[in-house]
Amino acid sequence: MAEQVLADGSATAAELAERFGVSLMTIHRDLDELERQGIVRKFRGGVTAQPSGVFESNVQYRLKSMRPQKAAVAERALKLIEPGMAVLLDDSTSALEIARGLRLGEITPLTVVTNFLEAINLLADRRGIHLMALGGDYDPLHSSFLGVSCVEAVQSLRVDVCFASTSAVFGGHAYHQEQHIVSVKRAMLDSAARNILLLDHTKLGRVALHRVVPLSRFDLVLVDDGASAEALRDLDEHKVPYEVCATGSGG
């Protein structure tokens, strides 16, 4: 059931009851458990894996969402990386697209630091990349290591550039739904000489529960070309340096 909702994005209880051939009572009981685990959030008559101001989507949903847009942003981000650099990647699926590019590309030697298990697995056997995995409390919903020990590990480092994403951007600030994620992202930004924010356009004009940092903390914002003129005007008004990345540019 979780796989179905993560694949479709949302579903009603009636749809799920019909698909799995069980009663609505059984479906609601199972959906309560999935919500308790943080995999989905309930709404009247059904559930969704899509984010809200207080709910961050499960990593399995985010891995499938906005892939072309994230790839376009990552393609531009890769051009900012030079051999010999120490690069920090957060646990976003946008940063994971950079890891995919590093695995396939020839930007070596390179040191890559990350708390994202997906990125660790992707780069673990890549020659020419010195991989540093940040430890901490493993969070299966984000497939990453978090908590106080992760923050302390980040604080002991100094990297050339940090590539990070966030759930929402509005009014000159970056936002995220979960406080324990916010503390790790802030530590990452503090540890880097240069910070790059990676965004797919759906994150613009949205807010979430916790304010992470003002956008002035980033040296550059990269966003895909699906961003509306109004959303880009908001960045202009707050004097945020940004570049619009063409989706499917191929070069």
C-alpha positions, 0 to 999 in steps of 0.5 A: 500500500505504501508503495502504491501511494508513493508511486501515485502521490496520493490515493483515496481510502476507497481506491485503496480498498478496491485495489487491495480487496479489503474493507474500508475499516482495514484500509483506515487502520493501515493508513493510520499506521503508515501515517504514524511511521511518517510515510504518508499524511492523511487528508479527508478521505485518503492519504498523500505522499506529497509534502505540506508545510509540516510534512516532508515527503518520504525519500522514496517519493522524492527520488521519483519526483521532478527528476528532469528538473533536478538533473538540469540543476545538477548539470549546472552545479557540476560545472562549479566543481573543480578537481581537488575540491572538497564538496559537501552534499546534503541529504536532498535528492537534488544533491543526489543528482550531483552525486550521479554526475560525479560517479559518471564524470571525470572530475577527480581527484575529489573529496565528497562529504555527505550524510545521505546513504543514497549518495554514499552507496552511489560513490562508494566504489568510484575511483578518484573520489575520497568519500567521507560519510557523516555519521549520526542517527540513521533516519530511514524516512530520509535515508540519511544520518542526522542528530547531534553527532552528525552536526558535530561531525560537520562542524569539525570540517571545512569544505570548498563548497556545499550543495544543499536543497530545502523544501520551500523558499519564500520571502527571501528565506529557505524553509524546511518542515523538520527541526532535526534536518534544519540543524544539520543543514545550518551546520553544513552551510557554516562549514563551507566557503561557498554555498549553492542552493539547489531548487526545483521550481515547485519549492518556490513560493512555498513555506514550511514550519521551520525557517532554515536561513535567509537566502543571503546565506547562499552564494548562488541559487540554481533553479530549473526553467519551470519557475514562474516569472512571479517566483523569480521576481521574488528572488529579484526583490530580495537581491538573491543571485540565481541562475535558471537552468534549462531542463533537458538542455543536454549541455 
